[in-house]
Amino acid sequence: MGLLDGKVAVVTGAGRGIGRAYAVALASAGASVVVNDVGLELKGGSGGAGLEDGEPRPEVAQGVVDEIIAAGGRATADASNIASVAGSAAVVETALRVFGDVHIVVNNAGTWNETSVEDIDEERIDEQFATHFKGTVGTIRAAFAAMRAAGHGGRIINTVAGVATSGEGGMAVYCAAKAAVSSFTGTAAAEGRPLGIGVNAISPLAITRQSSRYFFESGLVDPNDEATIRHLGPEINAPLVVYLASELSAHLTGRTFRVTPDGFGADAGIRIKELWSTSSDGMASTSWTVDDIAQAMSEVARDLPPDAVGRAAEMYR
């Protein structure tokens, strides 16, 4: 008996990479899976420039479906473009039409378009927020309605990024869009709690066609080191998603977890940790002046306690 027997799962961006690993793992645990992917290639063949234009290619998602069915699982393909509220809702509608229900939504679809602060334009803002934020909002909105109507709860897993809070040069709009997803995760978790719907987020890490350029050009991983590339492949994130999709995590909602290696080698440990934020106590006054603020700023924006600084440094290394 599988951990997710009888459950129906939706995974966006599941035709390749991390999303494919999620879909295969969820199906292996017993879930019926909607494999969503628009199927378009990356501009230049790697991450950093967005997706090529063109019509959806259903064969990409279908390839994963065939793999799942060959292994004895249940799955169906969906090539909806999730870069709109209506488009992402269509993926949930596929689950309802084909499998009659939805219990799990994994919002994985995404791409990044390298953008510095001075290079931001309307097109890239719209592109990144459509894919990441609208795509997440649309599936959750539709899933909430379906789960409420069915009278059962559910599990939703969003995708955020560690760089959305720590910052990363060249990823200005991507970071902003992912921060919006992080904020929405908290709101959806609060509204989902009385419905029995848990909403959490994952910040995954893997060497994929989207991320390989970063790993190789930064020198973190040798492009000829096949053992490390396999070890840090998409599958390292899947166990956490299966856990968050199951009733084993029913006590968790509004949380964000990160998967990260302890190093960049074939023997690196894979660490799972909860991301967190903290704030200073600040200071209060009934009549602030500019000079007062300047004097108090060392207390308002003081450093974190030594132990927290160590943990923060380790989290973002």
N, C-alpha and C positions, 0 to 999 in steps of 0.2 A: 504494500500500500504506500502510495506516494504522499509526501507532505502536503501537496497541493491538489490532490485528487478532487475532482468535482468543481474546481475553480476555473474561471475564465480570465485570462490575462491579456492585456493590450501592451505592446512594446513599440514605441515609435523609434524610427531610425534603426530598425532591426535587421536591415539587409546585409550589413557588414560590421566589422569591428566589435566594439563593446556591446552594441545593441543586439547583434547576432548572438553573442555569448549569453546575454540575458535570456533571449528567447529560447535558445537550446536548453539552458539550465532550468528554466521554468517548466518547459515541456517535460524534461526528464524527471522533474518532481511531481508530475501528474497533471499540470494545468493544460487546458486548451488555450492556444496562443494565437492572437492576431498579430501577424508579422507585418508591421507597417514600414515602408520605405519608398521614397519618391524615386530612388534608383539612379539619380544623376551623378555624374563624375565630378571630381574636384577640379577646379581650374588649375592647370599646371601639374595635375596629378598628385598634389599633396596639400595639406592644410595651409591656410593663410590668405587665400584669395576668394573664398566662397565657392559656391556651386556653379557649374556650367548651366547655361540656359537650355531649355528644351522640354519636350513632353516627358511625363513620368515613364519610367521603364519598369513595368510590373514584374519582369522576369527576375529582377534582383531579389525582391522579397520572396518570390515563388521558389527560388533556389534554396532558401532557408527552410521554407515550408516542406519542400521535398525531402530535405535532410531530416527534419523532425518526423515526418511520416514514415520514412524508411527505418527510423529507430523505434517505431511503434507508438509515436505520439500523435497528437491531434493539433492541427494548425491550419490557418487560412491566410492568404496574402491580401494586403491592402496597400495600394499605391497612392493614397490621398496625400496631397501636399498639406502638411500641418502648419504652414506659415500663415494661418488665419484662424480665427475662432471657429468659423464654420468648417474649415478643412480639417482641423484637429478633432472636432466633434464627430466628423464622419467616421473616424477610426473606431470610436466607441459604438457608433451605430452599426458598423460592420460586426462587432462582437455580439451585439444584441440580435442582429439578423441571422447570423450564422450559428451562434452557439446559445442564443436565448438569454444571455445574462452577462454581467461583467462584475468581477470581484477585485481585480488588480489592474492598476495602470502604472506603467513605467514610462515616464517622460524622458526619453534619452536623446531624441533627434536633435542635432545641432551641427553647426559649422562655425568657423571663425574667419573673419576678414580682417587682416592686419591693418590697424588704424592707429596712428599716433594722435595725440591731442590736437595738433595743428592740422591734421589731415582729415578730421571728421567731416563728413558731409551727410546730407539728408538721406541719400540712397543707402549708405551703410548703416545708419541708425535704423531706418525702416527695415532693412534686411535682417539685422541681428535681433531686433526686438520682435519682429514677426516670427522668426523661427523659434527663438528661445522662450519669449514671454507669451505671445499669443498662442503658440503651440501648447504650452503648459496650461494656460487658462482654459482653452477650449476643451481639452480632454477632461480636465477636472470638473468643469461646469457640467458637461454632459454626464460624466460618471456619477457625480453627486445626485443628479436627478434620477438616474437609472437605479442607483443603490437605494435611494429613498423609496422609490416606487416598488422595488422588490422587497423592501422590508428587512434588508440585511445590511451590514456594514461593508467595509472594504479596506483595501490597502493601496495607497498611492505613494509612489517613489519618484521624486523630482531629481533633476540633475543640476548641481551647482558646480562652482569651481573654486579651488583654494585661492586662485589669483584674483577672484572677485573681491576678496577682502584684503589680501595682502598687496595687491597691485602688481602689474607686470607691464613693462614698456611695450608699446605696439599693440596692446589689446584693450584700448580704451572703451570702445563700444561693446565688445564682448563682455568685459568685466561689468559694465553697467547693466547689461541685459541679464547676466547671471545673478547680479545683486538683486534685481527686480524679482527673479524667480525665488531667491532665498526669502525675501520679504513676503511674497505671496504664499510661500510654504507655511509660514507661521500663521497667517490669516486663515488659510484653508484648514489648517490643523485645528484652530479654535472653533471654526464653524462645523467641522466634521466630527468633533468629539462627541456631541450629543447624539449623532447619527451612527456612532460606532465606526466611523471612517478615520483611519489613521493616515496622516500625511507626513512623510519624512523626506529627507533629501540625502543624496550621496554625491560626494565629490570623488569621482573615479580617476584612476591613473592607469595608462597602458600605452605601449608603443603600437600605434595604429597608423593607417594612411593619413589620418588627420594630424597626428602628433609627431610622427617620425622626424619631420623636418626639425622640430624643436630639439628633440633628443640628440639627433646626429649633428646638427650645426652647433649646438652648445658644447659638444664634446662629452656629454654625460654618458653616451653609449656609442661604441664603435659600430658603424653600419655593417661591418663584417662579423660582428660577434653574434652569431646565430643563436647560441645557447642563452645569452642574456635576453635577446629579443623574444625568444619563445617564453622564457621565464616571466618576463614582464608583459606578456600578451594580454588581450582583453579578458580572458577567462579568470584572471585574479580577482575581478570585481564581482563575479556572478554569485558566489556563495552569500555575500552580504545582501544582495538584492533578493535572493530566494528567501533568506531569513526575514527580511523586512516585508516580504509579500505574504508571509505565513502568519498563522495565529500565534506563533512563538513570540512575535513582537507586538502582540496586542496591547501591551502596556506602554508602548512607545508612540509618541506623536509629537510633531513639531521639532524633531531632532534632525541634526545634520551630521553625517558621518563621512570620514575621509579614508580612502584606501591609498596607502603610499608605501613604497619600499624603503627599507632601512639603508639601502645602498643601490648602486647600479651595476650589479653583477649577477651571474647565474645562480649564486647561492644567497642572494639577498632575502632577508625576512620580509614578509608582507604585513605591514602594520595597519590595523583598523583603529581609528580613533574618532572621538566625537569632537567636532569643531565647536568653539565657544567664543563668546565675546565678553569683555569686561569693561568697566568704566571706573573713573576716579570718583571720590565722594564730592569733588568740587567745593565751591564755597558760595555763600549767599550774602547779599547786602540789600539794604532798603534803598540805597542811593549810590549806585555804581558811577564812577567816573572812569575816563580812559586810563588815567594814571593808576587808579585802584586796580583795574583789570590787569594792567601791565605788571603791577606788583604781585598780584595774586596768581598769575598764570602758572607759576611753577607748582602751585598746589592744585589748580584746576586741571592741568594737563600733566600731572606728575607721572613718573615712570611706574610701571607695574611692579608689584612686590618681586623680590629676587627669584623666588621659585616660579612665579608666573612668567617672568621674562625668559627663564630657561625653557619652560614648556612652550612658549610662543616661538622661540628661536628654533626649537626642535621640530615644531609643527610645520614651519615654513621652509625648512632647509632643503 
